[in-house]
Amino acid sequence: MRSCSVFGRAALLAVLVGPVTGAAQSAPQLTCVDTPVYRLLDFWLGEWDVFVGDEQVGHNRISKVLDGCAITEDWHGAAGTHGMSLFYVDPDGAWQQVWVTGRATLPGGTKEKRLVGRPDDRSVRFQGRIRHPEAGEWLDRTTLTGLADGSVRQVIEISHDNGRTWAVNFDAIYRRVD
């Protein structure tokens, strides 16, 4: 087989293995839309004005993309900041977030977080690490909670002692834009 090309080997393998038959061929493929894990963040989908107290601090659009297999976040801060996230389910079935801003060279300008828990049946919590060239590394976590009135609360906390204590960095209410 030494003189056989890559294409020749593939053709030979196809002949030897033959077509897939039986249960594997007849089992329906579940789509992301049909799979419950992909609906975990549905409560957050939509267009939102974001408030800290009475002050509007930004606008956020959360959208399903790629046939429901991922979610994008498009944040516009009132002070002119802009950031985007891609949320997706990894091969182990865990939600991941990749966050990037126009200030990617600064600490927190990019983040990668993983779903680490559900504090209750209306909340999800993502956590990751932020690295700073001089200050070292700290934990960063975000908790999203769907509220009874249809709004969403987002709390971002920072820990400089590996999770023993947490300080609130951002506590906001998302109000749906009509």
Long-range contacts (C-beta under 8 A, 24 or more apart in sequence): 31-67, 31-68, 32-66, 32-67, 32-68, 32-69, 32-89, 33-67, 33-68, 37-89, 37-93, 37-95, 38-68, 38-69, 38-89, 40-95, 40-115, 40-124, 41-71, 41-87, 41-95, 41-124, 41-144, 43-122, 43-144, 43-146, 43-152, 44-71, 44-144, 44-146, 44-152, 44-174, 45-71, 46-176, 46-177, 47-176, 47-177, 48-152, 48-174, 48-175, 48-176, 48-177, 49-174, 49-175, 49-177, 50-154, 50-172, 50-173, 50-174, 50-175, 51-172, 51-173, 51-175, 52-170, 52-171, 52-172, 52-173, 57-172, 59-177, 60-174, 73-99, 95-124, 95-126, 97-126, 97-128, 97-142, 107-131, 107-132, 107-135, 108-140, 111-140, 113-140, 113-141, 113-142, 116-141, 119-143, 119-145, 120-145, 122-146, 122-147, 130-158, 139-163, 140-169, 141-166, 147-173, 150-176, 151-175, 151-176
